[in-house]
Amino acid sequence: MKQHTEEELIKLAKKKLNLEKRKDKQVVLHPQISKWRDKEKPDIQMLRSLNTRGQIQPIVFRELGEKGIQLLAGARRYAHVKLLGWNWGEIKKDIRENVSDRDALILAIEENLHRKNLTVMEEARAVNSLLKNRMKIKEVAKLMDRTPSWVSSRKALFQLPEETRKLFEKHDLEYGYSVPLRKLKDLPEAQVALIEKIVEAKQPHSYGGIRTVENAEEFVTKILKQIKDLEELLLKYGPCPVCGSKDIRTGWQDEGQLICKSDGCGHEWHGETKEAWAYYELKQDADKLGITIVEEAPGVMKVTPKEAAEMIQRQERIQREAAKAEEDKLPEKFRSKVRLLALLEPMIDGDNIQKMEIRDEKIEIQLIEGMDLYFNGLRKDYVAGEKARIETAGWGRSDSILRNHDYINKITALDPYNDIQPKE
């Protein structure tokens, strides 16, 4: 077999590890075992070891007669020796006869468990293969040295829709997120929307998204309640009579008032009469009721997966905006951006001081012409020339906070020492 240089090994490590294309003609890949593992990149350390020390452990196959020889264990080693260009005769093999489908799966799972830890989704694939082969949960648990509940949880994870599983695997999400995702089992698009929000929260400098499993649980509980309430509303009143949207809500003042939340519509109507709400209110005011209400035949109104996904997007946007508003809230107590003296100088300039009194740590200044500004500063900050600890005071607290911040920002631009870092 050819010995490769280090430069050649580095080039090989950059190639794709496509076993389907590189395998020997007589080798057959197991339809389930071959899908347990995610596609891996070549391992430079394994290439170096095989190149210098050779193959230590044989690769396990089973004889299938005319169908060929099926690879059971050692797929990763086999892929690497084929990448190195070894032919069939140079490979150490353990070809076994009369291996049943069940024993083939057991042999493969033992190999994988001892060689390298599987990812959560790889575990789910392996568990699914064993269960499909009529093994019981307790048997699989004993084989994999796990608890029955562990096996059940991986089984449930594999029952997620394929698109959801792919996203879950692609972003390497923690297993705990599969629990709230499974609660949306009949709403695959909502599952995808939830995963997108989980991933969004992992991005740097992100205000939005779902940050923890607990947040995801709370979020899904809220969404499912909204869906249940909406479906009951639709069953009772039907969709928007103007655009047909199912995205409807009751009014704040009257439960009989319905509002279409679909973009570009916004129609408001009375749920029972289907009349425009403005017209209904006029009739109420004029006491011209007596309308015969014809009930529609009972039916079933369900929220579609797409509509549920849109609800998740809207609910998360509301939470994000609320979080951003809280983030932008101006603090009532804070350390100023400039020295206390720089804040006071414009106030006490000239003859504008009516009274200045120092009591213990506090300074009180009364101006002839007030600046409509309220704050408390400590005397020691004034004497030492340090940045002030601001405590907003005075009537109209919210307006005072805003004026304080505006004033400090204005003075900051004028103070030549405003780059001094605040002291704790």
N, C-alpha and C positions, 0 to 999 in steps of 0.2 A: 504494500500500500504506500501511496505517496506521502512523504513528509513535507509539511508546509512551513514556510517561513512565517515570522511574526507579522510581517506586512500582509501576507496572503490571508492569514487568519483574521486580521482586522477587517479586510475587505469582505471576507465571507460573513463576518458578524453583522454586516450591514445589509445582507440579502434577506429576502423573505423566507420564513421557515415553512414552506408549502409542502407538506408531506404528500398530498394527493398527487402532485406533479413529480416528486422526486423518488417515490417508492419504487421498489422492484415490481415487475409486471405480475408476478405470481402472488404478490401480497394484497390482501383484501382488508380494508379498514372496517372495523365494527361500526354499524350504523348509529349505535348509541354511545359506546365508549369514546369514539373519536370526537364526539360533540361535548363531552364532559368539560374538557379543558378549553379555556379561551386561547385564541391564537397568540403564540408567544414569539418574541424576537429571538434570534440565535444568542446563546450564552457563550461569550468569549472564553470564560473560564472552563466550560465543558469542552469547547473546541480545543483549547490548549491541552487539557488533560488527555483527551482521546488521541491527540496528535503525538504526544510524548510518551504516555504510559500505555496507550492502547485501551481496548475495551475490557473492563474487569468483569462485569456481570452480563450474562447472556440476555438477549431479548426474547420474550416468551410469545410464541405463536400457537395456534391450534390448527390441526389438519382438517380441511373441509372437503377433501377428495377432489373431484373435478372442478369445484368452485375456487380452489386455490388454498392459500395459507393465510389465516386471519391473525392480525396483530392484536394481542391482548394486553401485554404489559411491557413497558419500556419504549413507548412511542417517542418520548422526548430524546432518548439516546439514539433511537433509530433515525430520527430526523437529522440529528447532528452528524452521524457517521455518513449518511447519504449526502449531506452538505459537503463533507470532506472528500466525497468522491469514492467511497468504498463500494466494491461490488458485492454481490450476494455471497460469494464464497469467502470473503474476508470478514464477514460479520459472525460473531458468536451467537448461536441460536439455541433456543430450547423449544423444539416443536413437539407439542403434545397431541396425543390422539384420544378420541372418545371423550372430549370435553363438552359437557352439555352447555346450553345457553345460560342456564342459571350459574353453573360453576365458572363460566367465562366472566360473568359480571362480578362474581365474588372475588375471583383472582385479580381482576382489574382494580376493584375498589381497594383491596388490601395493598396493592402496589402503590396506588396514588396516595393513600393515607400515610404510608410509611415514608414516601419519598419527599413529599412537599405538601404544606398546608393548602387546602383548596379555598378558593374564595367562597363567599356565601352562595352565589348563584351556581358555581361549580358543584358545591355540595348539594344544592337543590336538584341539579340535573342527575347527579349520581343516585340520589335517593329516589327520584322519579323512575329511573331505569330499573332499580331493584324492586320497587313496588309494582311496576308494570309486569314484572316477571313473576308475579303472584307470591312475592315474599311478604310476610306480615310485618307490621310496624315494629313489633317487639324483636323479630328476627333481624331486621335491618339495624335496629338500635344496638343489639348485641354484636353484630358483625362490625359496626363502625365504632364500637365502644362509646356510645352516646346514650342519652336517655330517650324513651319513647316520645316525650314532649318535644325534644330537639328534632327528631325525625318528622314529627307532625308539622312543626313550624316550617321546615324546609319543603315539605310537601305542599303546604299552603302557599309558600312563596312561589313555587313553580306554577301554581294555578292562576297567577296573575296573567293578564293578557300579554301576548308576545311583545307588543310595542312597549308596554310598561316595563317588562322584564329587561328589555334591551337598554332602556334609559336607566333603570336601576343599576344595571351592571356597568354601563358606560361610565357613570359618574361615581361608581364604587360607594354607594350610599350605605350607611349603617343599617344592620338588619332591623333595628327597631322601627324604622320608617315603613317597613312592609306592613305593620299592623294597621295604622290608619289608612294606608293605601288599599288594603283588602276590604276595608269598610265601604270603599267606593267600587266594589267588585262589578256592579252592573253599570258603571259609568266610566268606561275606559278613557274617554277624553278628559274627564275630570281628574283621573289618576295622573295623566300626563301633565295636566296643568299644575297639579300639586307638586309633582317632581320638579317642574320648572321653577316653582317658587322656593323649593328646598335648595336647589342649585344656586338660584339667585342670591340667597342669603350667604352663600359661601364665597361670593365674589368680594374682593377688597373694596372698602368704602361704600358698601351697600347699606341703604336704609331699610329696604324692603325685604320680602321673602319670609320663609318659615325657617327659624333658626334652630329649633330643637324638636325632638320627638314629641315632647309634651305639647309644644306649640302646634304641631301637626295634628295631634289628637284633638285638641280644643278646636282647631280650625275645621276639621272634618265634622266634628259634632255639630258645630254651628251651621255648616253648609247643609248637612243632612236635615237639620231642623228647618232650615229655610226651604229646602226642596219639599219636605213634607207639608209645610204650611202653604207653599205655593200650589202644590198639587191639590190640596183641599180647596183652595181658593178657586182654582181653575175648574174643579169638578162642580163647584157651586155656581160659579158665574160665567165660566167659559173664557176664551182669550179676548184680546182687544177687538172690539167690533169694527175698528177702522183699519188697522194693519194686520190683524190676526196674530200678533205677537203673544207669547205666553209669559212674557216678562212683565207681569203686572203687580201692583201693590195696592194696599188699602190706604186711604187718606189719613192724615193725622187727626183731623177733627171728627170724622164720621166714618165708621167701618163700611157703610153703604157706598161710600165714594171709592171708586177705583181709578188708578192712574197707570197709564202705560209708560214703562221706563225704557222702551226701545228707542234707540237713537233715531232722531228725526220724526218721532211721533208725538209723544207726550199727551196723548188724548186723555181727557178726564170724563168719566161717565158714572151714572148710577148703576150699581150692580144688578138690581132687580129689573128696572125698567129699560136698561140699555140706553137711556136718554143722556145726551150731553149734560154734564154736571151743572153748567151755568143755566141751562134751560130748566133742569129739574129744580134748582134753587129758586128760580123765578116763579115756577108753579107753586112751590111751597109758600113763598112769600105772598103770593096772590090767592092762596087757599083755593087752588083750582085742581084739586086731586080728583080721585074717582077713576083712575086708570085701571083697566082690567089687566092683570099681570098673567101672561101665559107662560107656564113653566115648560122649559125645554125637556125633551126626553132625557132621562139619566144616561150618562156615558162615563167614559174613563179618560181623564186628561193626565198624561204623564210628562214629566220633564225629560227631555232627550239628553243623551250624554253631552252633546255640544252645548246645550243650554246650561247644563250643570257646570261645564268647564268655564263658561262665561261668568257664571255666578261666582266661581272661585276667583277669577281674575278681578271681578269688581270688589269682592269682599277684601281681597288682599290689598287692592288699591286704596280702599277706605282706611285700612289699618296702617298702610304706609304713610298716607297723608296725615293721619293723626299722630304717628310717631315723629314725622318730620316737623309738624307744628309744635310738638312738645320739645323737640330738639332746638327749634328756633326761638323758643320762649326766652325772653330777656330775664336774666337773674335779678332778683331784688337786692341781694347782697353779693358783692364781688370786689375784686381788687382792681383799681383803675389802671388804665394804660399809661398814665403819666404820674409825675410826682404831685403830691398834694399841694405843694406851693404853686405849681403851674396852674392848678385848678382855681386857687384862691386869688392869684395876682389880678386877673381881669375884673374880679369882683371888688377888690379893695383898692383899685387904682384911683388916684386923685382924692376927691372929697366925698366919695360915695358912701363912706362908712358912717353909720349912725351910732352903732354900738358894737363893741367887741369885748366879749367876756370869756375868760378861761376858767373852767371849773373842772378840777381834777384832770381827767384825761381828755375832756371834750372842749372844743372851741365853739362858741356861738357868735355868729356875726349877723348883725342886722344892718341892712343896706337902706340908703335913702331911696334909691330907685332899685327895687327888687328885680331879679332876673327870672322870677317865676321858676326857681330851681330849689329843690330840697335834697339835702343829703347830710349825713353825719360823718365827720372825719375825726380821727384820733390825734390828739396833740403831739404825741411822740413821732407820728409820721410827718407832721408839719415841721417840727424842730429838726429831725434827722434828715429831712429832704427825701423821704422814701415815698413810694407809691401808696396812695390812700386805700384803706379798706372802706368801701362805700356801703352804707346802709340807708336805703331809701326811706325818707320820712315825709310827712305832710299829708294834706288832703288830696284826694284823687290819686290813690296809690299807683294805679296802672299808668296814668299819664305822667306821674312823677318819674317812674322807672324809665319810660321812653325819653323824657327830657334829660335825665341824668346821662343816659347812654349817648344821646345825640351831642350833649355838651362836651362829654369826655372825648368823643371821637373828633369833635371840632378842635379842641385844644391839643389833641395828639398831633395833629398836622402842624401846629405852631411850635411845639416844644422841641428844642434841639437835642434834648436828652431822652427822647421817648423810646430809644432803643434799649434803655436799661431794663433788664429782666426783673419782673416782680419778685420780691422776697417773700418766702412763706413764713 
